[in-house]
């Protein structure tokens, strides 16, 4: 049995996300199917997991909001990455990949090279589970062990990433854990390695204030308030537009309604997608 004891604090939130994805995958009306999520959860048996994991499994407003957002964003980012590849991107980079299993469960076109960037401890746990169950990726997968607070782009290049090719970048569940300077540094590194036609997807900052207030008053979730640093604020699309990206904002509520899973309450949350234009 693989142990999750070595996972660092923020990265242990990936176990909470895996729990939500495993539950969604068991539904008859599931929005996606992630058979590996349950394997990661089982490998961490006996591990209490993160406060985010506990909150997302609890019957409280914060738990319901987190679980709902995770489900909708997983489906939306699945579709976005496949659309980006259909438009010509043949490199995909998951920044802070966590326990993401898209390399193994999505129907990638031929020639896609997918890079998963995360801390060595996270990738070691993940790869041990994958090896134990002899799971094989459906594209060319590269695990890139690096700390996003350091020169992670050098590790990405060493793994074979080509900055001259259009790339689909995904920052899922990351920026909220970074301060403004660190979040901007991560996106600046992405921008510097994005050829024209590259795409980026991330969460908008809407709803962060509500989430923080709920975390501070929800039993078992207080530590989340200290982990959440706010990223680039309420509208990271402004940061991207100022640097020549063509951006689109997607409402969580509208997406959920389109998936046949309408939100039970109003939400300011959502997602931003952007395309690097020639000369941008």
N, C-alpha and C positions, 0 to 999 in steps of 0.2 A: 504494500500500500504506500503510495506516494504521500509525503507530508507537505503541508502548506506552511509549516511553522516558520520557514525562512523567508516568507514573503514580507517585504517591507510595508510599512503602514498604509500609505496611499494606495499601493498596488493591491492590497488585500480587498479593496473595494471591487476588484474584478471578480472576486468570488460572489459578491452580492449580485452583480450583473449576470453571472452565469446561472445563479439560482432563478432569477427572473426569466431568463431565456429558456431554461429547462422547463419551468412551469408553462410558459407559453407554448413550447413545442408539444406539450401533452394535450393541448386543447384541440377539440374537433374543428374549431373555427380559427386555428392558429394563423397568424400573419406571416410566419416563417417557421422553418424547421431546423433546429440546431441540435443534432444528436450528440455532439461532443460536450455540450454544456453540462449535461447530466454526468458525464464521465469526470469532468473537472470537479464538480461538486462532490461526487463519490470519493474521489481521490483525497479530498480535504475532509473526509469524515472525522468528526471529533474536533475539528477546527471551528472555533466560534465565529470566525469571519469578521467582516468589518461592521461598523455601525450602519453603513449604508445597506449592507445585506440584511441586517436585522430590521432596519426601518422599512425596507421595501417588502418585507414579508409580514409586516404587522398590519393590524386593522386600524390604521390611523390615517389622517389626511396626507401626511408626508409620505408614508409608505405607499399609499395608493397613487400619489402623484409621481413618485420616483419609478414605480413599476410601470405605470402607463407610459411615461416618457421613454423609458428604456425599450419597451416593446415597439412603440411607433418609430423611434429613431433607428432601431435595428432594421426594420423593414425599409424605411426610407433610404438609409445609407446603402443597404443591399442594392436597391434599384438604381441609386445614383452611380455607384461604382460600375455596375454592369452597363449602364447607359454611357458612361465615360469611355469604357473600353469599346463599345459599339461605335463611338465617335472617333476612335483612333488611338486612344491611350493604350499602351502596352506595358506600362509600368504602373504599379499600384504601391503606394507607401502608406502603411498604417502607423501613424505616429502615436506612441504609447498604446500598442496593440492589446496589451493585457491578455485575456483568454479568448480573444477573437478567433473564430474558426472559419472565417470566410474563405480562406485558401482551400479548405477541405469540403465545403458544402455548396458553394456557388458554381454555376455552370459557366466557367470562364471560356472565352474564345481562345483559339490557338495563339501561342506566342506571348501570353501574359506572364510577366515576372512580378511577383508580389514580395514586398519587403516588410517584415514586421519588426518595428523598433521598440525596444523596451529594456528594462533593467535586466542584468544577467540572472538574478534570482527568479524573476517572473518567467523568463524564457526557459530556464532550467526546469522549473516545476512543470511548465506546459509541455516541453519536449519529452519529459519523462512519462507523462500520461499518454502522449501520442505514441511513443515507442512501445509502452506496455500494451497498448491496444492495436498496434501495427496499423495505424491510420496513415493513409497516403494523401498528399495534396492533389488537387485537381488543376494545378498550375505550377509553375516553377517558383518555389517558395524559398526565401532567404530570411533566417532569423538574425537580427542585428542587435547584439547586446551593447547597449549604450545608455548613458544618463543624459536626459534632455537638458540638464543644466550645464552640461559640458559640450565638447565638440562631437556631438552625435552625427553630424553631417560627414565627418571624416570616416567614421565607422560605416556609414551608409555607402560612401564611395568605395571603400575597401571591399564591400560585399558585392560590388559590381554595378551599382546604380549609375545610370548614364544621364547627366543633366541636360544633354542635348535632345532627349526624347520626351515627347509629351507624357505627362504623368498625372495620375489621379491620386491626390493626397486626401487622407481622411484623418481628422482629429476628432475622435469620439470620446466624450466624457473626460476631456483633458483640461481645457483652458480654465475651467472654473477652479481647478486646484492650483493655478498659477497666479502670481501677482501680475500687474500690468506689464512690468518690464520683462519678466520672463516669458509671458505669453507673446509679447511683441517680438522677442528674440527668436522664439520658435517659428513664428510665421515669417520673420525676415529670412531665416535659413531656408524655409520652404520656397519663398519667393525667389531667392537667389539661385535656386536649382530648378526653376520651373520654365521650361521652354514654352513658346507660344502654343496654345491649345491645351495646356495643362489645366487641370481642374482641382479645386479644393472644396471640401465640405466640412462643416463644423457646426456646433450649436450656437444659437444666438444667446445673448445674455439676459433676455427677458425672463422674468420670474425668479431671478437669483435672490432678490431681497425677500420674497415670500418664502422661498425654500430655506433661507438662513433663519428666518423668524420661526418657522415650523421646527427646524432642527434643534433650536435652542430650547424648545418646550416639549419635545417628544421624548419620552423615556427611551434610553438606549441609543439615542441619535445625537446627543450633545456634541460629541467630538467632531461631527461633520461640520459644524459651524466654524471650528478652528481650521479644518482642512480646506474649506472653500475660501479661495482668495479673490474670486471675482473676475479673473482673466482680463479681457479688454473692455469690460463694462457691458452695458445693455445692447450695444450694436457694433459687433466686430465687422459688420459689412462696411461701416464708415472707413475703417482702417484699410480694408482691401480696395475700396473704390478710390481712395486717395492715392493708391499706388498703381492704378491703371487696370484693375480687375473689373470685369463685368459681373455684377452680383445679382442674386435673386434671393429673397427672403421667403421662407416657407412656414406657414403657421402650423403649429402642432395640432390645433383643433381642426383645421381644415383638412390636413392630411388624414387624421384619425377618422373623420367623417367619410372621407373618400375610401378608406379601407373597410368601412362598415363597422367601425369600432368608435362611435362618437364619444367625445369626452363628457364626463358627468358634470363638470364644472368649467367655467371659463378659465382659460390659461393664456398667459403672455409668452409662454415658451415657444420655441421654434428652431429653425435651422437656417443656415446660410450656405449657399453654393455659389461658386465663382469660377470664371474662366479667364485665363491669362490671354490677353489680346496681343497681337503682333505690335511690337514697339512699347508694350506696357511695362 
